Amino acid sequence: MKVFNSLLFLLFFASGCITNDEYTASALNQAKQQINDSILIKEVVFESEGVNLAGSIYVPKDAHAAVVLVHGSDPVPRMSKLAEFLANNDILVLTYDKRGVGESGGVYVGPQVGTNNISVDNLTLLAKDANAAINVIHQHDKDLPIGLVGASQAGWIIPIASLENSLVEFMVHFSSPTITTLEQLRFQFYTNGREEFWENHTDADAREHTENDPDKYQFKATDPKDSLNALSIPGLWLYGEKDIQVPVKMCMEQLNVLKAQGKPFEYVLFPSLGHNTNKVEPLDIMIHWIKQKTLKH
């Protein structure tokens, strides 16, 4: 198995935008790129909720599954390194510039501009973008099982998208919450970005604050368990025990409840990792798990 050691797919930043018309013209004139003997890259532009989103499809010679990559909260362009890694492992990939980022149209809404980043409206809109991408990749190859792969904020987006689109057959989450958006904010305010947080606090302490701290912002919470309870597709969550953005022990307990109800959900905890789980071992586990779930096709 080919392994890419450092895939910085959580925190890519956009260098600027061009208009949809400019991009469409350049995309139509751009030839297909070939990054090696077995992977072809096709540039695509597709519409979602009134804007054009720009992306790339990575096509291996012998794909056994297809995935769409779903962004975290930051202004993330298409995740080329992760897409190449997946394609090198025989997975067809569509990755696109997030709404309002890079060459995609629309308005980026992120944590830098307020808590509307995790509003119900914004998460629902981003789920619709993911579903538009799912439909594009399905048209490219209608025989492949399709899944969603994402990190962090994608933990709220992927369940919404999966519930709305019957084409989604599996999902993989890197450091993604199963708690509500309001609970997530409480935990993050409590850890306050302190890398040494877990050296001085217990899981019980963190749980108490996550469940009971007063909210600094008032908005309707999104609870991914609402969608997860209605889903029957396989799901994999990959967590780092030292995470200071997601209370992973709470999330694993919630997943255990769902598993006890018969949901085909699994998780893996990495004691030495934090929120960034884009490391060799988690990536290897993801590839093995996707193959295990899809080779039956």
C-alpha positions in Angstrom: 0.0 0.0 0.0 1.3 3.4 -0.9 1.3 5.9 2.0 1.5 9.6 1.9 3.2 10.7 5.1 1.8 14.3 5.6 -1.5 15.3 4.1 -2.3 18.8 5.3 -6.0 18.5 4.3 -7.3 20.1 7.5 -5.8 23.6 7.1 -5.3 24.7 3.5 -5.9 28.4 2.9 -7.1 30.0 -0.3 -4.9 32.4 -2.2 -7.7 34.2 -3.9 -10.7 33.9 -6.1 -11.5 34.5 -9.8 -15.0 34.8 -11.2 -17.0 31.8 -12.3 -16.9 32.9 -15.9 -13.2 33.2 -15.9 -12.9 29.8 -14.3 -15.4 28.1 -16.6 -13.5 29.4 -19.7 -10.2 28.2 -18.4 -11.6 24.8 -17.3 -13.1 24.1 -20.7 -9.8 24.8 -22.4 -7.7 22.9 -19.9 -6.4 19.5 -21.1 -6.6 16.5 -18.8 -3.6 16.0 -16.7 -1.9 12.7 -16.0 0.1 12.6 -12.7 1.4 9.1 -13.3 0.8 6.1 -15.5 -2.3 5.0 -13.6 -4.1 8.3 -12.5 -5.9 10.8 -14.7 -7.1 14.2 -13.4 -10.2 15.7 -14.9 -11.2 19.3 -14.1 -14.9 19.9 -13.5 -17.3 22.7 -12.8 -20.7 21.9 -11.3 -23.6 23.9 -10.0 -24.9 23.9 -6.4 -27.6 26.2 -5.0 -27.0 28.9 -7.6 -23.2 29.0 -7.7 -20.5 27.1 -9.7 -18.1 25.0 -7.7 -14.7 24.0 -9.2 -13.0 20.7 -8.6 -11.0 17.8 -9.9 -11.8 14.2 -10.4 -8.8 11.8 -9.8 -9.4 8.7 -11.9 -7.3 5.5 -11.2 -7.2 2.8 -13.8 -9.0 0.2 -11.6 -11.2 1.9 -9.1 -13.2 -0.2 -6.7 -14.9 2.7 -4.9 -15.5 6.5 -5.2 -15.4 9.3 -2.6 -16.1 13.0 -2.3 -13.9 14.9 0.1 -15.8 17.2 2.5 -14.1 20.2 4.0 -13.5 21.3 7.6 -14.4 24.8 8.8 -11.4 26.6 7.2 -11.3 28.2 3.7 -10.1 25.0 2.1 -9.4 24.6 -1.7 -9.5 21.2 -3.3 -7.5 18.7 -1.3 -5.1 17.4 -4.0 -2.7 15.6 -1.8 -5.3 13.5 -0.1 -7.1 12.9 -3.5 -3.8 11.7 -5.0 -3.2 9.4 -2.0 -6.7 7.9 -2.4 -6.4 7.5 -6.1 -3.1 5.7 -5.7 -5.1 3.2 -3.6 -7.6 2.6 -6.4 -10.3 5.0 -5.2 -11.9 7.5 -7.6 -12.0 10.9 -5.9 -13.8 14.2 -6.5 -12.3 17.1 -4.5 -13.5 20.7 -5.0 -12.7 24.2 -3.7 -15.0 25.0 -0.8 -17.9 27.5 -1.5 -16.3 31.0 -1.8 -12.8 29.7 -1.8 -10.2 29.3 -4.7 -12.0 29.0 -8.0 -15.5 28.2 -6.5 -18.3 30.8 -6.5 -20.4 31.8 -3.5 -19.5 33.2 -0.1 -17.2 31.5 2.3 -18.6 31.5 5.9 -16.0 30.4 8.4 -15.0 30.8 12.1 -13.0 33.9 11.1 -16.3 35.8 10.4 -18.5 34.6 13.3 -20.5 31.6 14.6 -22.7 31.5 11.5 -20.0 29.1 10.4 -21.9 26.4 12.2 -25.4 27.7 11.8 -28.0 25.3 10.6 -28.3 27.2 7.4 -24.6 27.1 6.6 -24.2 23.4 7.5 -27.2 22.5 5.4 -25.9 24.6 2.5 -22.5 22.8 2.6 -24.2 19.5 2.8 -26.0 20.4 -0.5 -22.7 21.2 -2.0 -21.4 17.8 -1.0 -24.5 16.2 -2.5 -24.0 18.0 -5.8 -20.5 16.6 -5.9 -21.9 13.1 -5.2 -24.2 13.4 -8.2 -21.3 14.5 -10.4 -19.1 11.6 -9.4 -22.0 9.1 -9.8 -22.5 10.4 -13.4 -18.8 9.8 -14.0 -19.0 6.1 -13.0 -22.4 4.7 -12.0 -21.2 1.3 -11.0 -18.9 2.4 -8.1 -20.1 2.5 -4.4 -19.7 6.1 -3.3 -18.8 7.5 0.1 -18.0 10.8 1.9 -14.7 11.4 3.6 -14.1 14.5 5.7 -12.6 16.1 8.8 -13.7 18.1 11.8 -16.7 20.2 10.8 -17.5 17.6 8.2 -18.8 15.5 11.1 -22.0 17.7 11.0 -22.1 18.0 7.2 -21.6 14.4 6.1 -24.6 12.9 8.1 -26.9 15.5 6.7 -25.7 14.9 3.1 -25.8 11.1 3.6 -29.4 11.2 4.8 -30.5 13.4 1.9 -28.7 11.4 -0.9 -29.3 7.6 -1.2 -26.2 7.3 -3.4 -24.0 7.6 -0.3 -23.0 4.1 0.8 -20.3 4.8 3.5 -18.7 7.6 5.4 -15.3 8.3 7.0 -14.7 10.9 9.6 -11.4 12.3 10.8 -11.7 14.0 14.2 -15.3 14.7 13.7 -17.8 15.5 16.4 -21.0 13.6 17.3 -21.9 16.2 19.8 -24.0 19.3 19.0 -22.6 22.5 17.6 -23.3 24.3 20.9 -21.6 21.6 22.9 -18.6 21.8 20.6 -18.3 25.5 21.2 -18.5 25.0 25.0 -15.7 22.4 24.9 -13.5 24.6 22.7 -14.0 27.7 24.9 -13.0 25.6 27.9 -9.8 24.1 26.3 -9.0 27.6 24.9 -6.5 26.2 22.5 -4.2 25.0 25.3 -2.0 22.1 24.0 -1.3 21.0 27.5 -5.0 20.9 28.4 -5.2 17.1 29.0 -2.2 17.2 31.3 -4.3 19.2 33.8 -7.9 18.0 33.2 -9.9 14.8 33.3 -12.5 13.5 30.9 -15.1 14.0 33.7 -14.0 17.6 34.1 -14.3 18.2 30.3 -17.7 16.5 30.1 -19.1 18.7 33.0 -18.2 21.9 31.2 -19.2 20.6 27.7 -22.7 19.6 29.0 -23.3 22.5 31.4 -21.4 25.6 30.6 -23.5 28.6 29.7 -23.5 29.4 26.0 -21.7 32.5 24.8 -23.8 32.5 21.6 -27.5 31.8 21.1 -28.4 29.9 17.9 -30.2 26.7 17.0 -27.9 23.7 17.5 -27.2 21.0 14.9 -27.0 17.5 16.4 -25.4 15.0 14.0 -27.1 12.2 15.9 -30.4 13.2 14.5 -29.2 12.1 11.1 -27.0 9.3 12.3 -30.0 7.7 14.0 -31.7 7.6 10.7 -28.8 6.2 8.7 -27.9 2.6 8.1 -24.7 3.0 6.1 -21.3 2.0 7.5 -19.3 4.8 9.2 -15.8 5.0 10.5 -14.5 7.7 13.0 -10.8 8.3 13.6 -9.9 10.1 16.7 -6.8 11.4 18.5 -7.0 11.1 22.3 -5.2 14.5 22.8 -7.8 16.4 20.7 -8.6 19.8 22.3 -11.3 20.7 19.7 -13.5 17.6 20.0 -14.2 15.7 23.3 -13.5 12.4 21.8 -14.4 10.3 24.8 -17.9 11.8 24.8 -18.2 11.1 21.0 -17.0 7.5 21.4 -19.6 6.9 24.1 -22.3 8.3 21.8 -21.1 6.1 19.0 -21.3 3.1 21.4 -24.9 3.9 22.0 -25.6 4.0 18.3 -23.7 0.8 17.8 -25.7 -0.9 20.5 -28.8 0.1 18.5 -27.4 -1.8 15.5 -25.8 1.0 13.6 -22.8 -0.2 11.5 -20.5 2.4 13.0 -16.8 1.9 14.1 -14.2 4.1 15.6 -10.4 4.0 16.3 -8.6 6.0 19.0 -5.0 7.0 18.6 -3.5 7.9 22.0 -0.6 10.0 20.7 -2.6 12.1 18.3 -4.6 15.3 18.7 -7.1 16.9 16.3 -4.8 16.3 13.4 -5.3 12.7 12.6 -4.0 12.9 9.0 -1.1 10.5 9.8 0.1 7.3 8.3 -1.7 4.8 10.6 -5.2 6.5 10.4 -4.9 6.8 6.6 -3.9 3.2 6.3 -6.9 2.1 8.4 -9.2 4.2 6.3 -8.0 2.6 3.1 -8.3 -0.9 4.5 -11.8 -0.1 5.9 -13.1 1.3 2.6 -11.8 -1.7 0.7 -13.4 -4.0 3.2 -16.7 -2.3 2.9 -16.8 -1.9 -0.9 -15.0 -4.9 -2.4 -18.2 -6.9 -2.1 -19.5 -4.8 -5.0 
